Amino acid sequence: MRGFGSDNHSGVHPRILKAIERANVEHMPSYGTDPITEEANQLMRKIFGAEAETFFVFNGTAANVLALSALVEPFHAVLASEHSHLINDECGAPEKNLGAKIIGLPSADAKVTPDLLRSRLVRRGDQHASQVRAVSITQSTELGTIYSIDEIRAISEFCRKERLLLHLDGSRLVNAAASLGCSLREITTDCGVDVMSLGGTKNGLLFGEAVVFLRAGLSEDFKYRRKQMMQLPSKTRFLAAQFHEFLGTALWLENATHANRMARLLAEGLSQSKYAKITQAVQANAVFARFPRKMVARLKERAFFYVWNETTFECRLMTTWDTTESDVRGFVQAVEELGPLHSDGSFV
């Protein structure tokens, strides 16, 4: 039985490996000047719009930090959900490398709203205070919830009105699009997102992420920022080839749809057990649940997952492109087998 620790734990999709193999021929120019990278760039413009400018990088932390580096100065502030990866899981990389302040907003579902954002637009023009310049949202969120098209558009309109820039952390963007039944452009460019960090490793890629600017003028000098941050791949073609296969075919939709379906199946199974309580809406490929605390360690031995909140013991279970129905059913069965042995009816 595969675990549910992270969609990063899965291997590489066979079609991605084939794409890398196809790119591994002869000699080609380096640092993104090769024809494979140019084909991928053209594909990105086809998907996200004619103004889209794409820069491939090695990992998600760099993608987030670099994307924001084009939006803010050290005296600026970025608003984000208190649950955001940007705040909790980047080891202070944004603050260290940007010098800017990252302000977390309280949100039960990890989503921010114009009203929440408006509450932090204070001391504007005050030279003693960091000036709010950008908003960062995650799609799908760190709690597995999804912004609707209307919700993103409302945030974007607020940003335009308040002269702010909008960044989207899209490490699981494809899961959100599959869940909403829309195109990738409909929940990014068409909603007014300025720049996004586009992920693939959580959906079957070997390595690499992309910073995609969706509005003209924002990417000026970005190639120098990428180089200074040590994120310019010499053999860019191997990153580009993966994205070309992933987004240029239906693979992204197939992988995301399957992962989302496995999460719903898992949630359905757990919701019927008296030894599990679903704690968040299951909208993408994440299931958040609580189990009797005494059985968590034994349950993790059957199939690994993370205790997400060490205070409440809320747990996160992630499904991915290679999660199977037998993995899901095996885990639900494990809950039922261990429950009577390691539960006194209490979830604390």
N, C-alpha and C positions, 0 to 999 in steps of 0.2 A: 504494500500500500504506500503510495507516494504521500509525502507530507503536504502541509498547507502553510508552511512558513512564509513563503514569498513567491510571487510570480518571477522573481529573479533566480529562484532556485532551479527552475526548469532548464533543460538543455537547449541546444540550438535546433531550430526546425530544419529538417533535411533539405528543404528547398532553399533555405538561406545558405547552408553549406555548399550546395550546388552553385549558387550565385557567386560565392567567394571563389570556388574552384574555376568557374568560367572566367573570372577576372584575373586569374593567376596564369596569364600567358604573356610571353615575350617581355620586352621592356616598355614602360610607359613613363611619361613625364611625371614628376612628383609634385607634392604640395597642392594638389587639387587642380592641376593644369592638364590632367589627362581626359580623354574623351568619355570615360565611364562616369567621372564626376560631373562633367558637363551635361551628360544625358540625365543624370539624377537631378541636377539643378533645373533643367528644363521641365522635368516631370513635376517638381515641386511648384514651379510657376503654373503649370497646367492645373494642378490640384488646388492650390491656394490663391492663385491670381497672378496677373502679369507683374505686379510689383514685388512679389515674394523674392527675398534674397536669403539663400541658405548657406550655412557654415557648419560643417561637420566637426564634431569634437569627440573626445574619448568617453566622457561620462556625464551623468546627470547633474552632479554638483557643479561641474564646470559650465554646463549649459545654462543652469539657472543664474549663476554668478555673472557669467559673461553677458547674458542677455540683459540683466539689470545694469551692468556696467555701462551700457550704451544709453541708459535712461537717466541715471542719477549721478550726482557729484557727492563728495564726502559730507557736505553739509545738508544733504537731503535725507528724507525718511521714506520708507516703503511700508505700506499698510498690507497686512495679510492676516488670514485666520490664525488664531493661536495654535491650531492643530497642524499648521502647514509644515511641510517638509523643510521649507526654507528656514523656519525658526527652530525646529526640533531635531533635524537629522542632517544638518550640513556642518556640524562641529564648529560653528562660528565662521565658516568660510565667507559668507556674504559680508559680515561685519569686518573681518580681517582684510579682505581684498577690495571691498568697496569703500570702507570707511563710513558708510552710511548707516543710519539707524533703522532697524527692522522692528516695527510696532505690531504686536499681536492683538487681534480683536477677538473678544469672546464670542463663541458660536457653538451651539449644541450639535449642529450637523456639519461643522467644518466649512460652512459656506458664509460668505460675507454678503451684505446688501448695501444699497446706497445709503440707507439710514445709519447703518453701522459705520460706514466710511465717513459720513457727514459728521458724526459725533467726534471724530478725531481731527477734523480740519480746524484747528485752533492755532492761535498765535502766528497767523500767516503774516509774513513781513517782519516778524520780531527777530532781530538779529541774535537773540539769546537762545532761540529754539531751532531744532532741526526742522527744515521745511519739507512738508509732505509733497513728494513729486511723483510717486508711482504707486500702483496697486498691483498686487500679485494674487492670482487665484489659481486653484488647482482643479484639473478636470481629468478624470474623476477625482474626488477629494480623498484625503487621507483616511476618512471614515467610510469610504465607499459610496458616498452620495454623489449626485450628479446635478450640475447646473443645467437648467433648461435653456433653450435658445433665448427665450424672453428674459430670463434672469441675467444672462451674460450681456445681452443688449442693453438692459437697464443700467448695469454697472458701467458699460462703455459710454453710454450717454452721459452718465454722471461724471465720468472722468473727463469727457470732452468739455462739459460745462465748467468744470473746476480746473481745467488746464492741467490735468494729470495724465500719465501714460499707463497703459494697461498691459501687464505681463501675464502670460498663462503658462503654468507648469503643466505640460501635457505628457507626462511620463506614461499615463494611461488614457491618453486622448482617444485612442481607437476603441477602447472599451466603452467610453461614454458615447461615441458616435454610433456604435453598434446598438447600444441600449436605446438611444433616442431614435434610431432608424433614420439618421440623416448623414449627409456627407461631411467630410472633415472640414471643408470650407465653410459650411453652414454654421458651425459652432466656433469658428475662429475669425477668418477674414470678414465674413458677412455680418458678424456681430460687433466688429470694431476692435478686435484685439490688435495691439500694436506689434508685439513680438512674443514668440512662444519658444519654449524648450520642448522639443518633440522627441519622445522616447521610443525605443524599439526593443531594448533588452528584456523588458518585462513581457514581451509578446513574441519571443522566438529568435531575436537577433543575437549574434555572438558578442558584439561590443559596439559602442558608438551611439551617440545621440546627435541631435541637430538643433542649432539655433536658427530660427526662421523669422526674419523680419517681414512683416506684412504690410507695412506702410513705408512709402518712399522717404528717403532722407535720414532714417534712423540708423542705417548700417554704415554710414560714412565713417571711415577709419577703423571699422570693426576688425578688419583683417590684421591690423597691427595689435589690437587688444588681444585677439586670439593667440597671436604669436608670443606676446609678452607673458601671457598666462600659461604658456607651454602646452597649448592645446591644438597646435597645427600639426595634423598627421602628415608624415612624409609620404606614406603610401595611401593616400586618401581614397583611392579607387576601391579598396576593400571595405571601407565604410559605406561609400556611395553605392556599391553594388548591392549591398544588403537592403538599403532603403529602396532602391529601384525595384528589387524583387518584391519587397514587402508592400510598398504603396502602389506600385505600378500594376499589380495584379489584385485579385480578390483575397490574397493571403491575409492581409490585415483584418479584413472583415470576418473571414472564416475563423481565425485564431481568437479574435475578440468575442465573437458570438458564442463560440464553444466555451470559452472561459466564463462568460457571463451565465450561460445556461447551467454550467456545473455549480456555480455559486447559488443559483436559485434552487437547484436540486438539493444542495447541501442544507440550505436554509429551510426548505420544506421538511426535510428529514429531521432536523434538529428541533423545529417548532412543534413536532409531535411528541417530543421527549420531555418528561418532567425533570430531567437532569440538565436541561439547557434552556437558556433564555436569550433570544435574539434581542440585541440592544440598539441596532441601527437599521435603517431602511436598506434593504439589499437591492441595489440598483445597478451595480456593475459586477466586478469579480471579487468582491470582498464580503465576508460574513463576519460580523462582530457579535460575540456571544459571551455569556457568562456560564460557567459550570461550577458545581460545588467545589470549593477551593481544594478540598482534600483529594479530589480525583484528578486534578489538573496535571500533576507530575506524571502519574501513571498513564494518563491519556496521551501526553506528549511523547511517551515512549512508543506508543502505537503509531502515531503519525505526528511529526513535529509541527508546532505552531507557536506563535509568540503570545505572551501575556502583554497586551498592549498598554494597559493602565495598571501599574503595580499597586495603586491605592484601592481601586475597585475590583481588580482582577478581571477586568474586561479583556477578552481574548480576540485576536484577529486571525482569521483563517482565509488565505488567499488561494484562489483557483487560477489555473493558467491553461495554455493551449494544449498541454498534454495530460491534464487531469482527466481521469476516466470515471465513468459511472461506478465502477467497482471500487475505486478509491473513495468515492463519496459514501457509498453504501457501507463499506468497511469501517469508515470512521463513525458513522451513525450507529452501527452495530457495536462498536467499541464503547461508545457512550452508554449504551443500554447494558452492556456486560459489566462495565466498571462501576456504574452508578450504584447498584445495590451494595457493592462491596466497600465503596469509598464515599458514601454520602449519608449524612444524617438528616437530609431534607433541607439543610441550610446552604445558602450560596455565599456564605462569608467564612 
